[in-house]
Amino acid sequence: MIFKTIFIILLYLYNFTRRYGKGIELNILAHSLNIEGQPFRQNVNDFNDYSRIHQLNITLNLIIYLPNNSSADVDNFIDMVESTLKRTPEKYDLIFYDNSYTSRYGEYLLDLRHRISTDHLALFHPDLLSETCTYHDKIVGIKKDR
């Protein structure tokens, strides 16, 4: 699920930390209607525990908008993400978003085809990638398992 996706995206970072010895902190932006922030919080905590145990030197920082900590209803969140991507695209390293907004966010996102190996991309259903995660021939997202 989300943990699998995060893990695949971060595999190449492991080699970086081993080579250069620096820890990496990644900021993740998410929106959840679940007041406890699930499943995002648990997946990030699980990854951070895994990283600590295996000395990966990678820490995920979750910034999550919840109904009880913001006025971030879905429409406000969509506008906020787009505004953030326009102004400060480097502020967040990963963004969890509904793939129905790929056309809205796609121009601001990196082409993952050049960041993730073909072997790792092959783990995802090609129709899902092409239909829901592609913007102008760029793979800009990875759909989590259903």
N, C-alpha and C positions, 0 to 999 in steps of 0.2 A: 504494500500500500504506500502511504506517504513515506514511511521509513525507507522502503526499498528505493523509491525515487530519490530521496535525499542521499542515500548511500551511494547510488550510482553516480549522481552528479558530483559527489565529493571524492570519489576514488582518485581522480587525477590530483587532487589537492594533497593527498597523502604523500605522493611522491615528491611534491614541492616541499612539504615540511621535513621530510627525511633528508632531502638534498640540502636545504638551506637552514634547517634547524629552527625556524621561526614558527611560532604558533599562529594559527589563523582563526579569526573571529568573523563569522558571517552573520549578517542581519537578515532576518526573515520577516516579511510582512504577511499578515493573514487577517481574515475577517471570519468570524464565526457567530452564528445565531445561537449556538450552544453557550450558555452562560459560563460554563467551566472551561471553554476553549478547547474542547475535545474535538477531534483526535489530535490536534496540533500540539498541544502542550505535552501530552504523553509521548508522542513520537520524537519531539525535540529532546525531552528529558532522556528517553531511551538512547538516542544517538549520542548525547553528551556523556552518558554513563559508559557507553561502548568506547567512545573516543578516549575517555580518561583511563579505562581499564587497559586498553591496547596502546596507550601512549601515542595517539595519533596527532595530538596537539591541535585539534580542530574543535572549536566551540561554536555552537549555534545560539544566537540571541533572538528570541521570538518577540516580535512586536505584534500584538494581536488586538484587534478592535472587537469588543464585545458589546452587547446591548447595555450592560450595566456599567461600562467604563467610558462610554462615549455616546455621542449622538450619531453614531455610525450605522445608520440603516444601510441597506444594500445600495441604494442610489447614491447616498453621500459617500460611501466607501469607493464605489466605482469612480466617481469624480475625483476623490482624494488621491487614489492610485494614479490616475491619469495625470493629474496636476503634479504629483511628486515625480513621476517619470519624466515629465517635461522639464521641470526645474532642476532636480538633483538626481539624475539616474543612478549615480553611484551610491546613494544612501542605503539602498537595499540590495542584497546579493541574490536573494531568492524571493519570489512572490508567489503565494498560493492564490490563484484566482480561478473563477469559473471559466471554463474554456469557451463559453459563449461570448466572452469579451475579447477573444484573441484578435478580432479585427480592430478593436478599439486600442489595445495595448501593443499590438504587434510591431508597429514601427519603432518602438522604444526598446525592444528586447533583442538580445543577442541571438544569432543563429547558432543553435546548439549543435548543429551538424559539424561545426568546426571546433567544438569544445568537448564533445563526447565521442568516444570511439564508435565505429560502425558496429562492432560486436555488442556494445552496450545498447545502442539504439535498436539493434535487432531483437532485444528482449521485449520490446513493445510492439503491439499489433500495428503493422504498417498502415492499415486503413484508418485506425484511430489517429495516428500521427498526421497523416495527410489530410484527413477531414476536419480535425478539431484542433490541431496544434501547429498548423502551418499558416504563415502570413507571407504572401508574395514570394513563395518558394523558399522561405526560411522556416526551419523548425524552431519555434519560439517557446514551446512548452512540451511537457511530457505529462500525458494523462495518467493519473494514478489508476490502479486496478479498480474495477467496478465493485 
